[in-house]
């Protein structure tokens, strides 16, 4: 399914990832390293330009100290 654009839910998750990271006082580069991706790739996740996997969301939730469901609790989008 290469080439598919992020959906509305992907955009809402992306916005919540960025907000949760900022609220936790973490830098993009720190979370990028935790995921094993470049800071540029992590920025694309936060902007909703690239989809983020469920496994990566779990790693982020653990690092941020929130349940994975926190990424699904917002209506914000890109």
Buried (B, 14 or more C-beta within 10 A) or exposed (E): EEEEEBEEEBBBBBBBBBBBBEEBEBEBEBBBEBBEBEBEBBBBBBBBBBBBEEEBBEBBBEBBEBEBEBBEEEEEBB
